[in-house]
Amino acid sequence: MDIFRIEGPVRLCGSVTINGSKNASLPIMAASILAGGKSTLSAVPNLSDISVFSQLLEQLGCCVTRSDNGQLCIDSTVIDNPVGDYEIVRKMRASICILGPLLARYGKAKVSMPGGCAIGDRPVNLHIRGLQELGAQIHLKNGYIIAEAPNGLRGKEIFLGGPFGSTVLGTANVLMAAALAKGRTIIESAACEPEIADLAKYLNKMGAKISGIGSPRLVIEGVGHLQPVDYEVIPDRIEAGTFMVAAAITAGEITITNCRLDDMMAVVDRLRHIGVTIDPLLSRPPPRLASGDAGAGESKNGVVVTCSDGVKPADITTQPYPGFPTDLQAQFMALLSLAEGNSVIIEKVFPDRFMHVAELNRMAANLRKEGPAVIVAGVEKLMAASVMASDLRASAALVLAGLAAEGITIVNRVYHIDRGYEKIEKRLNPLGAKIKRKQIKGV
Ligand code: EPZ
């Protein structure tokens, strides 16, 4: 198992290009099942989650290869085993989003219940309810979801909201199934995340008829079949936010290209409140909109992120998009640990997503959990320590804290971070980080 040895404090300076979005890639890979044939996906990051999902598609009968220029080629002509095996699903919850496309194309699916993970329970009741509304017969047996639609799926008006608001992968599952259902489907309280909008655009390119993209009300006119297509996934807004925090927590200056500020308004709002400067990297004037207003085009070229006047406290509440993303909560907690004052972070999407609190406190942060909130009392500096990664984003927070802490920080179980960040040390070290990956035998 690998560990990171991180020497701090450092000041990061330089430029980094954001990779394609993991959370757009996974449902789009699942959607390729809907059309028999060869799909070529570009900008899909080279991550362990993507490899695991590729294994899952191959288990179904697909052929998945990476071309020399990094494109992901999926041949879904033959799917002769519509089963999502526990051994794979337990490693990655997103596997659940093969359920909808398998039902839509084959009329049956058997997918392991995902189970929980470090960020809390991961129920799929909304996925199941949405698919049942479309006419699927679903029951649970020996930890598996057994789904059948012998007479096909039929469009329906579906309210998909849950106690925590919308569901990202639940929307993906129902959207993919509805694309091939007979008649019209309306998904009310659909997830508005950019990754779901990207999935909908991919499906429309395949021949689906989806409107309301990016809104909480999706309208889908079912079609008879879909074509395999080539597609490029959007940049990863969570990776972009992570690098922005890296610039801020080290009082550095990082130019971040291939990032879409339009997808990150809540994040940019909090960063600016904290005292972080985010200037568009203007290589050409932004395009003029019909209204004559300056477009957001400048964000397409990237941004320069600096934080030279100290970190100010801020209150953050995570919410479904367009609210502040839960996937950046841990990273911002590391940053606010160094603020000149107290902050409050409330986690409204995954109320248990605080495994990083104890680890950051080991680094001399001053964090106190109060139910779904954490009171962050800013400290002058963090101290290096040996810490344990628990989930993908908590691990990123520990790495960021290690960049700012005085001394040598050891982050254990680095495999968590490899799930969502492609060789992060090879992207941070050229900016001035001092991170060494070491393999620890037998751990
Ligand atoms: C997606 O997970 C992301 N994963 C997560 O990112 C992200 O944290 C999450 O959305 C929220 O934005 C991928 O896209 C692969 P949800 P998902 O269904 O779809 C409850 C990362 O770090 N809920 O939107 O599984 C659920 O318990 C990962 O990249 C139900 O109650 O999340 C949670 O409280 C971690 N019933 C809330 O809804 C359901 O049937 C939001 O979950 C489904 C969800």
Residues whose N, C-alpha, C, O or C-beta is under 5 A from the ligand:
A	BS01	EPZ	N23 L26 A94 D121 R122 P123 V124 N125 L126 H127 G162 F164 S166 T167 V168 L169 G170 T326 D327 V349 F350 L392 R393
